Amino acid sequence: MQIRQLGKNGPRVSALGLGCMGMTPIYSTPDPDEASATIRAAVDQGINLIDTADMYGGGKNEELVGRALTGIRDQVVLASKFGNMRLPDGTRRVNGKPDYVFEACDKSLKRLGVDHIDLYYLHRVDPTVPIEDTVGAMGQLVERGKVRFIGLSEAGADTIRRAQATHPLAAIQTEYSLATRDVEDDILPTCRELGIGFVAYAPLSRGLLTGKITSLDQLGANDRRRDMPRFSDENLENNLKLVDAIATVAESKGVSTAAISIAWILSRGKDIVPIPGCSRRVTLEDALSAVGVQFSDNDLEKIDTALEQVKVVGTRYPAKQMQRLGL
């Protein structure tokens, strides 16, 4: 497994990480035993960046990850996130208050069953709290030994600069894929200017780039993607044209369109680490095949042409969630 550095002085991690959100119900109802086996298989295959968050499954995701890492905790860079809260009535809010930073971290440590978190992110930026206050508290967690490195998830360029001036950031985590490239405008250049690593979540655009979802009828009644505009009936047919366009490259390499999509992210720079979400070992193996893909100039030209010809339509989140991104 290739190794990459997150930030100037951040952790050294595998070029491919593992996103664990889907291991608790959000898209479907995964098998927890298979999910745990997938985490352990990932570590066996050299993946050391394991990513979760306190919001996933109402804390149950962290508990699952913690159990799966029993006996192998020292082999991984364990990442979690806080600040994105689901209230009892089902609504959401963001909390970046300093006192909550400490409270959330202690609860995550308990659920994970560990004495420290390697990489701790603010999940969403709280518009009511100066980022300096939130990041200042996160820096105190580093001083206390509860956290090794800190980062932000879904933060705009100005916020990143202000945060970095308060305490060094190891990574920014934001959605990035062939279908979602807006980070290339300001966020990724800012990270590179400041020496901050970039972690790309949803590198398959939540399954869109696998080409396996061709109709909303394939999604369960509680599948979160039913609310995502890019999966709506009026948008999905257009968006699948991107998958069709990269299929020729996938066929030439003997891999899936999913693997090509992940490999493309890997090719964008050694400061970028994609974290595809895999809750089963079969999808993990498919993701791992991306690491060995080598693109020729002709391959990249074909992909660039596809991106020019097919414009993905529909936002990646529903309108209310888009407003909470803080970009």
Residue pairs with C-beta under 8 A, 6 or more apart in sequence:
1 14
1 15
1 16
1 45
1 46
1 47
1 291
2 14
2 15
2 291
3 12
3 13
3 14
3 15
4 12
4 13
4 14
4 15
4 197
4 270
4 271
4 272
4 273
5 11
5 12
5 13
5 197
5 270
5 271
6 12
6 13
6 119
6 149
6 170
6 171
6 197
6 199
6 271
6 273
7 149
7 168
7 169
7 170
7 171
7 195
7 196
7 197
8 168
8 195
8 196
9 168
9 170
10 119
10 149
10 170
10 171
10 197
11 77
11 118
11 119
11 148
11 149
11 170
13 48
13 49
13 77
13 273
14 46
14 47
14 48
14 49
14 273
15 266
15 270
15 273
15 291
16 47
16 49
16 262
16 266
16 273
16 274
16 275
16 276
16 287
16 288
16 290
16 291
17 47
17 49
17 50
17 51
17 79
17 199
17 273
17 274
17 275
18 38
18 39
18 42
18 47
18 49
18 50
18 51
18 275
18 276
18 277
18 278
18 284
19 51
19 201
19 202
19 275
19 276
19 277
19 278
20 35
20 39
20 50
20 51
20 52
20 56
20 61
20 64
20 65
20 277
20 279
21 52
21 53
21 56
21 61
21 277
22 28
22 30
22 277
22 278
22 279
23 30
23 32
23 35
23 38
23 39
23 56
23 57
23 61
23 64
23 65
23 279
24 30
24 56
24 57
24 60
24 61
24 64
25 57
25 222
26 56
26 57
26 224
27 206
27 207
27 219
27 220
27 223
27 224
27 225
28 220
28 223
29 220
30 279
30 280
31 279
31 280
32 64
34 279
34 280
34 281
35 64
35 68
35 279
35 280
36 64
36 67
36 68
37 281
38 278
38 279
38 280
38 281
38 284
39 50
39 65
39 68
39 69
40 68
40 72
41 281
41 284
42 50
42 278
42 284
43 50
43 69
43 72
43 75
43 76
45 284
45 288
47 288
48 75
48 76
48 77
49 76
49 77
49 79
49 119
49 199
49 273
49 275
50 65
50 69
50 76
50 77
50 78
50 79
51 79
51 80
51 173
51 199
51 201
51 275
52 61
52 62
52 65
52 78
52 79
52 80
52 81
52 112
53 61
53 62
53 80
53 81
53 82
53 84
53 121
53 123
54 62
54 80
54 81
54 82
54 104
54 107
54 108
54 111
54 123
55 81
55 84
55 85
55 86
55 123
56 62
57 64
58 86
59 107
59 111
62 80
62 108
62 111
62 112
63 111
63 112
65 78
65 112
66 111
66 112
66 113
66 114
67 113
69 76
69 78
69 112
69 114
70 113
73 114
76 118
77 118
77 119
78 112
78 114
78 117
78 118
78 119
79 117
79 118
79 119
79 120
79 121
79 199
80 108
80 112
80 117
80 119
80 120
80 121
81 120
81 121
81 122
81 123
81 153
81 173
82 100
82 101
82 104
82 105
82 108
82 120
82 121
82 122
82 123
83 94
83 95
83 96
83 100
83 104
83 122
83 123
83 124
83 126
83 134
84 92
84 94
84 123
84 124
85 92
85 93
85 94
85 95
86 92
87 93
92 321
92 324
94 123
94 124
94 125
94 126
94 127
94 324
95 104
95 126
96 122
96 125
96 126
96 128
96 129
96 131
96 133
96 134
97 126
97 129
97 133
97 134
98 129
98 133
98 134
98 136
98 137
99 137
101 134
101 137
101 138
101 140
101 141
102 137
102 140
102 141
105 117
105 120
105 141
105 146
105 147
106 146
108 117
109 115
109 116
109 117
109 146
115 146
116 145
116 146
116 147
116 148
117 146
117 147
117 148
118 147
118 148
118 149
119 147
119 148
119 149
119 150
119 151
119 170
119 171
120 138
120 141
120 147
120 149
120 150
120 151
121 150
121 151
121 152
121 153
121 171
121 173
122 134
122 135
122 138
122 150
122 151
122 152
122 153
122 155
123 153
123 154
124 153
124 154
124 324
124 325
124 326
125 131
125 134
125 152
125 154
125 155
125 156
125 159
125 326
126 134
127 326
131 155
131 159
131 162
131 163
131 166
132 162
132 163
132 165
132 166
135 150
135 152
135 163
135 166
135 167
135 169
136 166
136 167
138 147
138 150
138 167
139 150
139 166
139 167
141 147
141 150
142 148
142 149
142 150
142 167
149 170
149 171
150 167
150 169
150 170
151 169
151 170
151 171
151 172
151 173
151 196
151 197
151 199
152 159
152 160
152 163
152 169
152 172
152 173
153 172
153 173
153 174
153 201
154 173
154 174
154 175
154 325
154 326
154 327
155 163
155 172
155 174
155 187
155 326
155 327
156 186
156 187
156 326
156 327
157 186
157 187
157 190
159 326
160 169
160 172
160 187
160 190
160 191
160 194
160 196
161 190
161 194
163 169
164 194
164 196
169 194
169 196
170 196
170 197
171 196
171 197
171 198
171 199
171 273
172 187
172 191
172 196
172 197
172 198
172 199
173 198
173 199
173 200
173 201
173 275
174 183
174 187
174 198
174 199
174 200
174 201
175 183
175 200
175 201
175 202
175 316
176 183
176 188
176 198
176 200
176 201
176 202
176 203
176 265
176 272
176 274
177 200
177 202
177 203
177 204
177 205
177 209
177 261
177 265
178 205
178 209
178 242
178 246
178 261
178 264
178 303
178 307
179 205
179 208
179 209
179 230
179 239
179 242
179 312
179 316
180 202
180 205
180 312
180 316
181 307
182 327
183 198
187 198
187 327
188 198
188 272
190 196
191 197
191 198
191 271
192 269
192 271
197 271
197 272
197 273
198 269
198 271
198 272
198 273
199 272
199 273
199 274
199 275
200 265
200 272
200 273
200 274
200 275
201 274
201 275
201 277
202 277
202 316
203 209
203 261
203 262
203 265
203 274
203 275
203 276
204 210
204 258
204 261
204 262
204 276
204 277
205 230
205 261
205 312
205 316
206 225
206 228
206 231
206 316
207 213
207 225
208 230
208 231
208 236
208 239
208 240
208 243
209 242
209 243
209 246
209 257
209 258
209 261
210 243
210 256
210 257
210 258
211 240
211 243
211 244
211 247
211 257
211 258
212 218
213 219
213 225
213 231
213 236
214 236
214 240
215 233
215 236
216 226
216 231
216 232
216 233
216 236
219 225
219 226
219 231
225 231
227 318
228 314
228 315
228 316
228 317
228 318
229 235
229 314
229 315
229 316
229 318
230 236
230 239
230 312
230 313
230 314
230 315
230 316
231 314
232 314
235 313
235 314
238 310
238 312
238 313
239 310
239 312
239 313
239 314
241 310
242 306
242 307
242 310
242 312
243 257
245 302
245 305
245 306
245 309
245 310
246 257
246 260
246 261
246 302
246 303
246 306
247 257
248 302
249 260
249 295
249 299
249 302
249 303
250 256
250 257
250 259
250 260
252 299
253 259
253 260
253 293
253 299
255 263
255 286
255 289
255 290
255 293
256 286
256 289
258 276
258 286
258 287
258 290
259 286
259 287
259 289
259 290
259 293
260 290
260 293
260 303
261 290
262 274
262 276
262 287
262 290
263 290
263 291
263 293
263 295
264 295
264 303
265 272
265 274
266 272
266 274
266 290
266 291
266 293
267 295
267 300
276 283
276 287
278 284
278 287
295 303
315 322
316 322
317 325
